[in-house]
Amino acid sequence: MDCFRTRSLNTSCMLFSLIILFSMVSLWKLAEGWSYHHSDHRMTWSKAESWCKQYYTNMVAIQNHDEIEHLNSILPKKHGHYWIGIRKVNGTWVWVGTGKPLTADAENWADEEPNNRGIGQDCVEIYIKRKTDAGKWNDDFCTNQKTALCYTASCTADSCGQHGECVEIIDSHKCECFEGFYGAKCEHVIQCPAKEVSSPLNGIVHCSHSNGRFAYASHCQYSCSEGYQISGSQTTRCEASKTWSNEPPTCEVVQCSKMSPPAQGTMQCEDPLGHFSYRSACGFTCEEGYTLTGSGQLVCGATGHWNDSVPTCEAVRCPSLEEFVHGTVSCSGDSISFGSTCSFKCDDGFRLQGAPEITCTESAQWSQKMPYCEAVMCPHLLEPVNGFISCSSEKATVGTVCSFDCLDGYNLHGSKMVMCNLNGNWSGEEAECQAVHCPPLEEFVHGTVSCSGDSISFGSTCSFSCEDGFRLKGAPEITCTESAQWSQKMPYCEAVMCPHLLEPVNGFISCSSEKATVGTVCSFDCLDGYHLHGSKMVMCSLNGNWSGEETECKAVHCPSLEEFEHGTVSCSGDIISFGSTCSFSCNDGFRLQGAPEITCTESAQWSQKMPYCEVIRCRLPGEQIHLSSECSRSSDDLTVNSTCHFSCETGFDLQGAVSTECTETGEWSSALPHCTAVMCPHLQEPVNGFISCSSEKATVGTVCSFDCLDGYHLHGYEMVMCNLNGNWSGEEAECQAPSLSRPLMAGLSLGAGATALSFIGLALWVMKRLRQKAKRFNLSNSDINVPHQTYKSSTDSLI
Ligand SMILES: *[C@@H]1O[C@H](CO)[C@@H](O)[C@H](O)[C@H]1NC(C)=O
């Protein structure tokens, strides 16, 4: 058989079909060359395909004209021709070996074929040794019986290893090596220099070797440490030319963008690896009045980016301004940041209150309070007196117009209309409504005028009043009328006069002024013997009347005398008129008490009180000790000629007259007597003894006792008593040297039982006893004295 030239014609197609065939390994015999085979009997297309696959490689797949010629020459002519490996699938002609559609340039159809005569002509036959169209294709029914045409391949699966292709040649094959490989079975691989691949500074290289270390197709990948980036090729490959595809790269430090400090700020950087490079750190600060917004520090990251954008220095912001009403605000800058200045202006008609300009300070506060606009106001206008005002606005704001008008009869003086100016003043003059003037008043004598208003204008009212002492004549009040005339005549003041005074009968008058004008004083007087009745002095008062009562001169009369008892009265004249004198005298036995003569004085009073006659009586002194009296009349009615007799108590002697008579003078005819006590003679103290008495004076009843010094005996009475006749009851005692016995006590002439007592109680007892005895002896009580002295003698012997 002739060699196949197929490869040179269409290598790729052939190759592809062969490779597919190699995968169907099992039935192929080693070293067997490429060859064609056909069946001895006919079969359907499908059976033919199965048969070829069973005994050979597959059905023939016609690729080119050379192969067709070759087949036409070597195959015998068969009835019904040969099936080949082309078939219609879903309307398209397909190589069944590869499953690929038939391309136009590979088509080899006979004339007018494929004619698609009838449904089912889906399989292809090849004409071999036909008179016409030998080697060409025809479509036919797959179920027709035809001879199967098969082929067998020479190459096996491992003919050329993994790195080459097996190429069929007549009865043999050869290896064609893939790039990078060489050798009979492509068993060798091309090597590249290993030392040309190494890790760069700050980086590493990593290689993968598919065909052996640093051999053909070894692939190396370079990478840099964090913060570094590759400069050059990132990869390299071992080429078939035994060289590396790229030079090794370098690792350069990552650069961040250049930064500049923010406006109103500063920046300071630290660059450990390079200016604005990986790991560079920059800090930012702001000037006063600005605050940093953003990160205060930026760091350059491994990716070449700062971890934040450059911060900004934002001016400090003051609080936003409130609405500024009625004016305009104009601010520098952004209005409310540090350094911004806002100035304020008010609209016309408004006035600025507060600072005209404020500035935002670094402390975020405005330098001053925000001002405000105050409406300019004109002062309040008063309605003119007797006129009225009418304004365009209630409030006197700028532009307000006010007009004035006057009541009938009044004239407007000043501006009829005014307007409130921008500066807060009214234009023009204030209006006044002036009344028509009445003629000025004449002088008003002796009085005062009081006028309303300006005295002489319409409506002015003048009232008049007079001084004291004057009376108003005419209208008390007049008014200036619209017709410029006073409503009435002006009044006048007339002096007030009191009525003429008459001189009183028996008297006279004297006045301070001849005319009886107000204030005139008149005094009255009466002749002697006449008494003034009524006011002594009168004055002309404001109302023209005299003050006081009417005056009269009446003759003086004293009050008539009372009855004069026990005497006689004798008066001069008519007894009770001024100057009359009355004298008084009393009857016998009576005495005149008071003035003996009284006179009726000018004041109608008697000069003295009227006297009276008192009965004459004599007087006895109050009770006298020891003296008793016995009179002819009771002791308080001892009138003239009354007599009294006197006597003394026992133990007393009467001294003077025993009786007396009351005389005309009220004196007794003789001096009154008195009583003197009867006294015993003085007792001598005994020699060598002593005496002790109940009374110092030796009056009747006095008891004296004697006592002797030790060693002496009393001789005589131990006790003696003063008798009514002024004698001691016994003799005086003597103190003698011890001798004969003697009587203990002198016998009392009054009787026995005299006692000596040491205290008052006993003395009383003694007295009682003494009185009892005295009674027996007819003695009066007064003859016995109470003993006042302590008796020294022993009492037991006495009782
Ligand atoms: C950037 O890095 C610095 C230093 O680490 C840090 O202080 C700063 O807060 C960072 N900024 C941001 C936005 O993360």
PDBQT file of the ligand as one rigid body, heavy atoms in Angstrom, charges set to zero:
ROOT
HETATM    1  C1  LIG A 801      -4.856  57.101  61.953  1.00  0.00    +0.000 C 
HETATM    2  O1  LIG A 801      -3.818  56.538  62.735  1.00  0.00    +0.000 OA
HETATM    3  C2  LIG A 801      -3.445  57.292  63.883  1.00  0.00    +0.000 C 
HETATM    4  C3  LIG A 801      -2.249  56.594  64.553  1.00  0.00    +0.000 C 
HETATM    5  O2  LIG A 801      -2.518  55.255  64.748  1.00  0.00    +0.000 OA
HETATM    6  C4  LIG A 801      -4.606  57.362  64.802  1.00  0.00    +0.000 C 
HETATM    7  O3  LIG A 801      -4.266  58.193  65.888  1.00  0.00    +0.000 OA
HETATM    8  C5  LIG A 801      -5.781  57.955  64.058  1.00  0.00    +0.000 C 
HETATM    9  O4  LIG A 801      -6.904  57.960  64.907  1.00  0.00    +0.000 OA
HETATM   10  C6  LIG A 801      -6.080  57.148  62.818  1.00  0.00    +0.000 C 
HETATM   11  N1  LIG A 801      -7.187  57.787  62.120  1.00  0.00    +0.000 N 
HETATM   12  C7  LIG A 801      -8.254  57.091  61.738  1.00  0.00    +0.000 C 
HETATM   13  C8  LIG A 801      -9.329  57.839  61.025  1.00  0.00    +0.000 C 
HETATM   14  O5  LIG A 801      -8.374  55.904  61.990  1.00  0.00    +0.000 OA
ENDROOT
TORSDOF 0
